[in-house]
Amino acid sequence: PYQLDGIAFLFPRYAGVLADEMGLGKTMQAISTIRLLLCSGEVRSVLLVCPKPLVTNWLREFRVWAPEIPVAAVEGNAVKRQFQWKSPEIPVKIANYELLMRDRATVLDDALHFDLVVLDEAQRIKNRSSTTSEIVRAIPRTRSWALTGTPVENSPDDLVGIFDFLSAGYLKSGMPVSEMAKASRDYILRRTKEMVMDDMPPKLFREAELDLTQEQWATYESAESEGVIHLEELNQDLTIQHVFELVLRLKQICNFDPATGSSAKLERLVADMEEVAASGKKAIVFSQWVDSIQKMKPALERFGPLEYHGRVPHRQRDAVIDRFK
């Protein structure tokens, strides 16, 4: 229900900020509203600006929530981009912030007018003196929307930077916070997870306490005693960083014994995965360390796991997500 409220908020607005907390579906709400506006003839040309790594995600989400709407990312060489910018056959164009700087002359040409410009991660323009902010504010357009989970990152002036895109001069730097909140109230919709928890499917937590294997215990006790002795020897040179390093070392041993690879957690994980696979469900396994993921692989191989982390080449990541879905 709260997502339907978000669509109802955006649809009539010529200036608005959807500031839902991360994970509540700002992308879906924006796409669904854009779809309604295009299908009703309210708008004909839309520009969506987002950080470069999110371009493919937006393309994918448009295929899910508005499959009949032609959408394209502005990319390629200068000639191709010129054609894409000016093509009336593409009602929804997606561009990254960096690209706007390269194609500034084209984007700011009065002959190129958008019925709606949407900024994703709109906190990118909070610095009003930045080139990116100046270009975005100058794009010829009729409607202006901003999407951000953090409308105020460091100071209330962050909101002034976003509102300079929506309606230049409406908020002013140095305004009292109460006055700024009152003035912006009708233009911002903000929901946190706690606020909409009743609309969300129930989340179940199960904490499992596991005994370390004999190999892990032996290594753990040795590392702990040696580490404590080392900390004591440091005397005046001891810092909190030294303590953190020892704790980190002990956490890693709780995952895997470095000498034998023995792991109580992995044994439990395999048992849980057998249950998940047997019931036809899916699982996401998180680890703080890529090396731990590599150590899990042989035991989980029969479940056909997909890997997604910093060592996976960027061009292969979308295929991993598509296959998982």
C-alpha positions in Angstrom: 0.0 0.0 0.0 2.7 2.5 0.8 4.1 2.1 -2.8 0.7 2.9 -4.2 0.8 6.0 -2.1 4.2 6.8 -3.6 2.8 6.6 -7.1 -0.2 8.8 -6.2 2.3 11.3 -4.7 4.5 11.5 -7.8 1.8 11.4 -10.6 0.4 14.9 -10.3 3.6 16.7 -9.2 5.7 18.9 -11.4 8.2 19.1 -8.6 8.7 16.4 -6.0 11.2 14.4 -3.9 10.6 10.7 -3.3 12.9 10.2 -0.3 12.0 6.6 0.9 14.7 4.8 2.8 16.9 2.5 0.7 15.2 -0.8 0.0 11.6 0.4 -0.1 11.2 0.5 -3.9 11.8 4.0 -5.1 12.8 2.6 -8.5 9.5 0.6 -9.0 7.4 3.6 -7.8 9.1 6.0 -10.2 8.9 3.6 -13.2 5.2 2.8 -12.5 4.4 6.5 -12.4 6.4 7.2 -15.5 4.5 4.4 -17.2 1.1 5.9 -16.2 2.1 9.4 -17.4 3.3 8.1 -20.8 0.3 5.9 -21.3 -2.1 8.7 -20.4 -0.4 11.1 -22.7 0.6 13.5 -19.8 4.2 13.3 -20.9 6.0 12.1 -24.1 9.7 12.5 -23.3 11.5 11.5 -20.1 15.2 11.8 -19.1 16.4 9.7 -16.1 19.8 10.6 -14.7 21.6 8.2 -12.4 25.1 7.1 -11.4 26.9 5.1 -14.0 26.8 1.7 -12.2 23.0 1.9 -11.9 22.2 2.4 -15.6 21.9 -1.3 -16.3 19.8 -1.8 -13.1 17.3 0.9 -14.3 17.1 -0.8 -17.8 16.4 -4.1 -16.1 13.7 -2.7 -13.9 12.0 -0.9 -16.8 11.8 -4.3 -18.5 10.0 -5.7 -15.4 7.7 -2.8 -14.5 7.0 -1.2 -17.9 7.9 -3.8 -20.6 5.9 -2.0 -23.3 7.8 1.4 -22.9 10.7 1.9 -25.2 13.7 2.8 -23.1 17.4 3.2 -24.0 20.7 4.2 -22.3 22.5 7.0 -23.9 26.0 5.6 -24.6 28.5 4.8 -27.3 30.5 7.3 -29.5 29.6 10.9 -30.0 27.6 10.4 -33.2 25.5 7.6 -31.7 24.8 9.7 -28.6 23.7 12.7 -30.6 21.2 10.5 -32.4 19.9 9.0 -29.2 19.5 12.4 -27.5 17.4 13.7 -30.4 15.5 10.5 -31.2 11.7 11.0 -30.6 11.3 7.2 -31.0 12.8 6.7 -27.5 10.4 8.2 -24.9 12.6 7.3 -22.0 16.3 8.0 -22.1 18.7 7.0 -19.3 22.0 8.8 -18.9 24.7 8.8 -16.2 25.8 12.0 -14.4 29.3 11.9 -16.0 27.8 11.7 -19.5 25.9 15.0 -19.0 29.2 16.8 -18.7 30.5 15.3 -21.9 27.3 16.0 -23.8 26.6 19.4 -22.2 26.1 21.3 -25.4 23.5 18.9 -26.7 21.6 18.4 -23.4 21.3 22.1 -22.8 20.2 22.9 -26.3 16.8 24.6 -26.2 15.7 22.4 -29.1 15.9 19.4 -26.7 13.1 19.7 -24.2 12.0 17.0 -21.7 8.5 16.7 -20.2 10.1 15.1 -17.2 13.6 14.8 -15.7 14.2 12.3 -12.9 17.3 12.3 -10.8 18.3 9.1 -9.1 20.6 9.4 -6.1 19.8 13.1 -6.2 22.2 13.9 -3.3 24.8 14.0 -6.1 23.7 17.6 -6.8 23.6 18.8 -3.2 26.7 20.9 -3.9 25.1 23.8 -5.9 28.4 25.1 -7.2 29.4 21.8 -8.8 29.4 21.5 -12.6 27.0 18.5 -12.4 24.5 20.5 -10.4 24.7 23.5 -12.8 24.1 21.3 -15.9 21.2 19.4 -14.3 19.5 22.6 -13.2 19.8 24.0 -16.7 18.2 21.1 -18.6 15.1 22.4 -20.4 12.2 20.5 -18.8 8.6 20.7 -17.5 8.6 18.4 -14.5 11.4 17.7 -12.1 11.6 14.7 -9.7 14.3 13.7 -7.3 14.9 10.3 -5.8 17.1 9.9 -2.8 17.2 7.8 0.3 19.4 10.5 2.0 17.9 13.9 1.3 19.9 15.4 4.1 23.4 13.7 4.4 25.5 16.3 6.2 23.4 19.5 6.7 20.0 21.0 5.9 21.7 22.9 3.0 21.9 19.5 1.2 18.1 19.9 0.7 18.6 23.4 -0.6 20.8 21.9 -3.4 18.2 19.4 -4.4 15.4 22.0 -4.3 17.5 24.3 -6.6 16.8 21.6 -9.2 13.1 21.4 -8.4 12.4 25.1 -8.0 15.4 27.4 -7.9 15.3 29.8 -4.9 12.4 28.1 -3.1 14.7 27.1 -0.2 17.6 29.3 0.8 20.8 28.5 2.5 20.7 29.3 6.2 17.0 29.1 6.6 15.9 27.8 10.1 15.3 24.1 10.0 11.7 24.4 11.1 11.0 26.9 8.4 12.7 24.7 5.8 10.7 21.7 6.9 7.4 23.6 6.7 8.2 25.0 3.2 9.3 21.6 1.8 6.6 19.4 3.4 4.2 19.2 0.4 7.1 18.4 -2.0 8.7 15.5 -0.1 7.5 12.0 0.6 9.7 10.1 3.1 9.1 6.7 4.6 11.4 4.5 6.7 11.2 0.8 7.0 9.8 1.2 10.5 7.0 3.3 9.2 5.8 0.8 6.7 6.6 -2.4 8.5 3.0 -3.4 8.5 3.0 -3.3 4.7 6.0 -5.6 4.4 6.1 -9.4 4.5 7.1 -10.7 8.0 10.8 -11.2 8.6 11.9 -14.1 10.7 15.2 -14.2 12.5 16.9 -17.4 13.7 20.2 -17.2 15.5 22.1 -20.4 15.7 24.9 -20.9 18.3 27.4 -23.4 17.0 30.3 -25.1 18.7 33.6 -24.8 16.9 35.2 -28.0 15.6 38.2 -29.4 17.6 40.6 -28.0 15.0 39.0 -24.6 15.1 39.1 -24.5 18.9 42.8 -25.4 19.1 43.7 -22.7 16.6 41.4 -20.2 18.2 42.7 -20.7 21.7 46.3 -20.5 20.4 45.6 -17.3 18.4 43.8 -15.7 21.4 46.5 -16.4 23.9 49.3 -15.3 21.6 47.3 -12.3 20.6 46.7 -11.2 24.2 50.4 -11.6 25.1 51.3 -9.5 22.1 48.9 -6.8 23.2 50.3 -6.8 26.6 53.8 -6.5 25.2 52.9 -3.4 23.3 52.4 -1.4 26.5 52.3 2.3 25.6 52.1 1.6 21.9 48.8 -0.3 22.2 46.0 1.2 20.1 42.4 0.2 19.5 43.5 -0.9 16.0 45.7 -3.6 17.5 42.6 -5.0 19.4 40.5 -4.9 16.2 43.1 -6.8 14.3 43.1 -9.6 16.9 39.3 -9.7 16.9 39.3 -9.9 13.1 41.7 -12.7 13.2 39.6 -14.6 15.7 36.4 -14.0 13.6 38.2 -15.5 10.5 39.1 -18.6 12.5 35.4 -19.0 13.5 34.7 -19.3 9.8 37.5 -21.7 8.9 40.5 -23.2 10.6 43.3 -21.9 8.4 45.4 -25.1 8.7 42.7 -27.8 8.0 39.8 -25.8 6.5 37.6 -27.3 9.2 34.4 -25.3 9.7 31.4 -25.8 12.0 29.6 -22.9 10.1 30.1 -24.6 6.7 28.7 -27.9 8.0 25.6 -26.1 9.2 25.3 -24.0 6.0 25.4 -27.2 3.8 22.6 -28.7 5.9 20.5 -25.5 5.6 21.1 -25.4 1.8 19.9 -29.0 1.5 16.6 -28.0 3.1 16.3 -24.8 1.0 17.0 -26.7 -2.2 14.6 -29.5 -1.3 11.8 -27.0 -0.8 12.4 -25.2 -4.1 13.4 -22.0 -2.4 16.4 -19.7 -2.9 19.1 -18.4 -0.6 21.6 -15.5 -0.5 24.7 -16.2 1.6 26.6 -13.2 2.7 30.2 -13.1 3.8 32.5 -10.3 4.9 35.4 -11.9 3.0 35.7 -13.0 -0.6 38.3 -15.6 0.5 35.6 -17.3 2.7 33.3 -17.4 -0.3 36.0 -19.2 -2.3 36.4 -21.7 0.6 32.6 -22.4 0.6 32.4 -23.1 -3.2 33.5 -26.8 -3.2 30.9 -27.7 -0.5 28.1 -25.7 -2.2 28.9 -26.7 -5.8 26.1 -29.2 -6.1 23.6 -26.4 -5.4 24.8 -24.4 -8.5 25.8 -21.3 -6.6 26.2 -17.9 -8.3 28.9 -15.5 -7.1 28.5 -11.8 -6.8 31.3 -9.7 -5.3 34.1 -7.3 -6.1 36.3 -9.8 -7.9 33.5 -10.6 -10.4 34.2 -8.6 -13.6 31.8 -5.7 -14.0 30.5 -6.9 -17.4 29.5 -10.3 -15.9 27.5 -9.0 -12.9 24.2 -8.3 -14.6 24.1 -11.8 -16.0 24.5 -13.2 -12.5 21.6 -11.2 -11.2 19.4 -12.0 -14.2 20.1 -15.7 -13.8 19.3 -15.6 -10.1 16.0 -13.9 -10.8 
